[in-house]
Amino acid sequence: MTKLVLASASPRRRELLGLLGFEFDVVPTGVDELVEGDPAELVVANALRKARAAANAGEALEAVGTIVVGADTDVVLDGRLLGKPADEAAARERIAALAGRTHAVLSGLALIGAGRELTDLVRTEVTFRDLREGEIERYVASGEWEDRAGGYAVQGYGSSLIAAVDGDLSNVIGLPLPKLSEMIEKLQNR
């Protein structure tokens, strides 16, 4: 049975990974994320940095068949990463910028195991409804924006802000399960 090591402290990633039925440990890495450059390259590079840090943090890979999973998800608007808002003003600014527009949610995935490293990128398009100022204020007041890339959570109250999702919903939540499953299978079967 394959055992996974999740290189993340994210409760959303833990919850999503649990859906796949694998036994896994969590090894938060505290890696400083890269923020300058091409958004697609950055999320993949950050995922790989996290996976490598967890793989090097002791005995993570000593058990036969262990795979370390690193992931990085961010929202891209107008060619730049939005990141997580630091405060209510930044959350308000992000939600207002997303209102009535389509943006990309990018996730980099990196798996380390069986003497190999695999990386991939998943992209999902999300379109926000046109929002009134009061709707933005209520969402920001909810606090749900905290610790969320782009300042919203599609799996919560933030779903009311969204008109459409084109692609993998689990990617928008923070861990693209179909691609992750495919990569685990590929790494197991060499």
Secondary structure per residue as TSV (DSSP state, phi and psi in degrees):
chain	resnum	aa	ss	phi	psi
A	1	M	-	360.0	129.1
A	2	T	-	-71.1	135.0
A	3	K	E	-111.6	138.8
A	4	L	E	-108.5	152.5
A	5	V	E	-121.6	118.6
A	6	L	E	-93.3	117.8
A	7	A	-	-87.7	65.0
A	8	S	-	-163.8	145.4
A	9	A	-	-96.6	0.7
A	10	S	-	-66.7	122.0
A	11	P	H	-64.8	-29.7
A	12	R	H	-67.4	-41.6
A	13	R	H	-66.9	-39.7
A	14	R	H	-60.6	-45.0
A	15	E	H	-63.0	-45.9
A	16	L	H	-64.7	-45.3
A	17	L	H	-61.3	-35.7
A	18	G	H	-60.0	-26.1
A	19	L	T	-67.0	-22.9
A	20	L	T	-79.9	-12.7
A	21	G	T	85.1	6.9
A	22	F	-	-84.1	149.4
A	23	E	E	-76.5	136.2
A	24	F	E	-150.5	153.4
A	25	D	E	-108.5	158.2
A	26	V	E	-112.9	127.5
A	27	V	-	-129.0	89.3
A	28	P	-	-63.1	141.3
A	29	T	-	-108.0	-27.8
A	30	G	-	65.1	23.4
A	31	V	-	-68.0	135.8
A	32	D	-	-70.0	126.5
A	33	E	-	-85.8	141.5
A	34	L	-	-71.4	141.9
A	35	V	-	-129.2	-8.4
A	36	E	S	-109.9	127.8
A	37	G	S	132.8	-167.2
A	38	D	-	-66.7	125.1
A	39	P	H	-54.0	-43.1
A	40	A	H	-64.4	-42.8
A	41	E	H	-66.9	-37.3
A	42	L	H	-63.8	-46.5
A	43	V	H	-66.5	-34.5
A	44	V	H	-69.5	-44.8
A	45	A	H	-62.0	-41.9
A	46	N	H	-65.1	-40.2
A	47	A	H	-61.5	-43.0
A	48	L	H	-67.1	-39.4
A	49	R	H	-60.3	-42.0
A	50	K	H	-66.1	-45.5
A	51	A	H	-62.5	-44.0
A	52	R	H	-63.6	-40.8
A	53	A	H	-62.3	-43.3
A	54	A	H	-67.3	-39.6
A	55	A	H	-64.3	-30.5
A	56	N	T	-91.7	0.5
A	57	A	S	-91.0	49.6
A	58	G	S	111.7	-131.3
A	59	E	S	-101.1	29.5
A	60	A	T	-55.3	-37.1
A	61	L	T	-105.2	7.7
A	62	E	T	-66.6	-35.7
A	63	A	S	-70.8	133.9
A	64	V	T	-61.0	133.9
A	65	G	T	85.0	5.4
A	66	T	E	-77.8	137.2
A	67	I	E	-124.5	128.5
A	68	V	E	-92.1	132.7
A	69	V	E	-115.0	121.5
A	70	G	E	-114.6	142.7
A	71	A	E	-144.5	148.0
A	72	D	E	-143.1	126.9
A	73	T	E	-124.0	136.7
A	74	D	E	-150.2	163.6
A	75	V	E	-101.6	134.8
A	76	V	E	-118.2	125.4
A	77	L	E	-133.1	130.3
A	78	D	T	54.0	37.8
A	79	G	T	78.7	7.8
A	80	R	E	-130.4	148.8
A	81	L	E	-71.4	135.4
A	82	L	-	-88.0	-29.1
A	83	G	-	65.7	-168.0
A	84	K	-	-95.1	131.9
A	85	P	-	-66.3	142.1
A	86	A	S	-83.1	-24.6
A	87	D	S	-156.3	-179.7
A	88	E	H	-60.9	-38.5
A	89	A	H	-62.7	-42.8
A	90	A	H	-67.9	-36.6
A	91	A	H	-65.0	-44.9
A	92	R	H	-59.1	-44.6
A	93	E	H	-62.0	-43.0
A	94	R	H	-66.6	-46.5
A	95	I	H	-63.7	-41.2
A	96	A	H	-63.7	-38.3
A	97	A	H	-68.3	-32.5
A	98	L	H	-80.5	-23.8
A	99	A	T	-55.9	129.7
A	100	G	T	72.0	11.7
A	101	R	-	-129.4	163.7
A	102	T	E	-104.0	135.8
A	103	H	E	-132.5	169.3
A	104	A	E	-106.4	140.7
A	105	V	E	-108.5	119.5
A	106	L	E	-110.4	135.2
A	107	S	E	-126.3	127.7
A	108	G	E	-93.2	138.1
A	109	L	E	-121.6	140.6
A	110	A	E	-139.3	128.0
A	111	L	E	-120.2	137.1
A	112	I	E	-126.5	126.3
A	113	G	E	174.4	161.9
A	114	A	T	54.2	33.5
A	115	G	T	71.3	17.8
A	116	R	E	-133.6	160.7
A	117	E	E	-123.8	132.1
A	118	L	E	-122.0	139.3
A	119	T	E	-132.0	154.8
A	120	D	E	-159.2	170.2
A	121	L	E	-130.7	137.7
A	122	V	E	-122.7	135.9
A	123	R	E	-125.2	131.3
A	124	T	E	-129.0	136.3
A	125	E	E	-95.8	132.0
A	126	V	E	-124.9	130.5
A	127	T	E	-113.2	124.9
A	128	F	E	-85.8	150.1
A	129	R	-	-70.3	163.6
A	130	D	-	-66.5	133.5
A	131	L	-	-120.1	140.9
A	132	R	-	-84.4	159.6
A	133	E	H	-57.6	-39.6
A	134	G	H	-63.4	-36.3
A	135	E	H	-65.8	-41.2
A	136	I	H	-64.0	-44.9
A	137	E	H	-61.9	-43.3
A	138	R	H	-62.8	-40.9
A	139	Y	H	-65.3	-46.2
A	140	V	H	-61.2	-41.6
A	141	A	H	-63.5	-24.0
A	142	S	H	-67.8	-23.2
A	143	G	T	79.5	-2.7
A	144	E	T	-64.3	-22.1
A	145	W	T	-65.4	-21.2
A	146	E	T	-62.6	134.1
A	147	D	T	61.8	32.3
A	148	R	-	-124.3	126.8
A	149	A	G	-58.8	131.0
A	150	G	G	79.2	-10.0
A	151	G	G	82.7	21.0
A	152	Y	-	-148.5	161.8
A	153	A	-	-124.7	112.7
A	154	V	T	-66.5	-23.9
A	155	Q	T	-88.9	4.1
A	156	G	T	-128.6	-143.9
A	157	Y	G	-54.6	-32.6
A	158	G	G	-58.7	-20.5
A	159	S	G	-61.1	-25.8
A	160	S	G	-72.3	-12.7
A	161	L	G	-87.9	-12.7
A	162	I	E	-102.7	133.9
A	163	A	E	-91.7	-35.3
A	164	A	E	-159.3	149.7
A	165	V	E	-127.0	123.7
A	166	D	E	-113.6	99.3
A	167	G	S	130.4	-157.7
A	168	D	-	-77.6	114.0
A	169	L	H	-64.0	-38.3
A	170	S	H	-62.0	-27.4
A	171	N	H	-63.8	-42.0
A	172	V	H	-66.9	-32.1
A	173	I	H	-72.5	-30.4
A	174	G	T	138.5	-3.4
A	175	L	-	-154.2	105.1
A	176	P	-	-72.0	96.5
A	177	L	H	-63.2	-43.1
A	178	P	H	-59.0	-46.2
A	179	K	H	-67.2	-40.0
A	180	L	H	-61.3	-45.2
A	181	S	H	-59.7	-43.7
A	182	E	H	-60.8	-43.0
A	183	M	H	-68.9	-38.5
A	184	I	H	-61.4	-46.3
A	185	E	H	-59.3	-43.4
A	186	K	H	-63.3	-42.2
A	187	L	H	-69.5	-36.9
A	188	Q	H	-67.9	-36.4
A	189	N	-	-97.3	5.5
A	190	R	-	48.6	360.0
